């Protein structure tokens, strides 16, 4: 595959190929950063990943069951932080990573 074609596949602004995946990964990274910034103290360590589903559900992946329990007490704060990123969030669910 020519180098130029690969560049087009990976470019999120072209709207083709892997661009949507790259753009979504970048958006998820920004979302996780915003959620971590909204949390007090060391609670940010518990957030591994986050995504907003098409139905508006914010899904947060916690590193351990203990972190998940703590994060569930902060769901309103987390929803507000996600909305500040431009995400249309209607609900929040905290799940535990299977790899933890």
C-alpha positions in Angstrom: 0.0 0.0 0.0 1.5 3.4 -0.9 2.5 5.6 2.0 0.1 8.4 0.9 -2.9 6.0 1.0 -1.9 4.8 4.5 -1.7 8.4 5.6 -5.2 9.0 4.3 -6.5 6.0 6.2 -5.1 7.2 9.5 -6.0 10.9 9.1 -9.1 11.6 11.2 -10.1 14.6 9.1 -10.5 12.7 5.8 -13.6 10.9 7.1 -12.5 7.6 5.6 -10.8 4.4 6.7 -9.5 4.5 10.2 -10.1 8.2 10.7 -13.3 7.7 12.7 -11.5 5.3 15.0 -8.6 7.7 15.6 -11.0 10.5 16.2 -13.1 8.4 18.7 -9.9 7.3 20.5 -8.8 11.0 20.8 -12.3 12.0 22.1 -12.2 9.2 24.7 -8.8 10.4 25.9 -10.2 13.9 26.3 -13.2 12.5 28.2 -11.1 10.5 30.6 -8.9 13.5 31.2 -11.9 15.7 32.0 -13.4 13.1 34.4 -10.1 12.7 36.2 -9.7 16.4 36.6 -13.2 16.6 38.1 -12.4 14.2 40.9 -11.0 15.1 44.3 -7.6 13.8 45.5 -6.4 10.4 44.4 -9.8 9.3 43.1 -8.7 10.0 39.5 -6.5 6.9 39.7 -9.6 4.7 39.7 -10.7 5.8 36.2 -9.2 3.6 33.5 -11.4 4.5 30.6 -14.7 6.1 29.7 -17.1 6.3 26.8 -20.5 7.8 26.0 -22.8 5.4 24.3 -25.3 6.4 21.5 -28.1 6.4 24.1 -26.3 9.0 26.2 -25.1 6.6 28.9 -21.7 7.6 30.3 -19.8 4.3 31.0 -16.8 4.6 33.2 -14.4 1.7 33.6 -12.8 1.5 37.1 -9.6 -0.4 37.9 -11.0 -2.2 41.0 -14.3 -2.9 42.7 -13.2 -0.5 45.5 -12.6 2.3 43.1 -15.9 1.6 41.3 -17.7 2.0 44.6 -16.0 5.3 45.3 -16.7 6.6 41.8 -20.4 5.7 42.1 -20.7 8.4 44.8 -19.3 10.9 42.3 -21.6 10.2 39.4 -23.3 13.6 39.3 -19.9 15.3 39.3 -18.7 12.9 36.5 -21.8 13.5 34.4 -21.3 17.3 34.7 -17.6 17.0 33.7 -18.6 14.9 30.7 -21.2 17.4 29.6 -18.6 20.2 29.8 -16.6 18.3 27.1 -19.7 18.6 24.8 -20.9 15.0 25.3 -24.7 14.6 25.5 -24.9 12.5 28.7 -28.2 11.3 30.3 -27.0 8.7 32.7 -23.9 7.2 34.2 -22.7 3.6 34.9 -19.5 2.6 36.6 -18.1 -0.8 35.7 -15.1 -2.7 36.9 -12.3 -3.7 34.5 -12.1 -7.5 34.0 -8.3 -7.2 33.8 -8.0 -5.6 37.2 
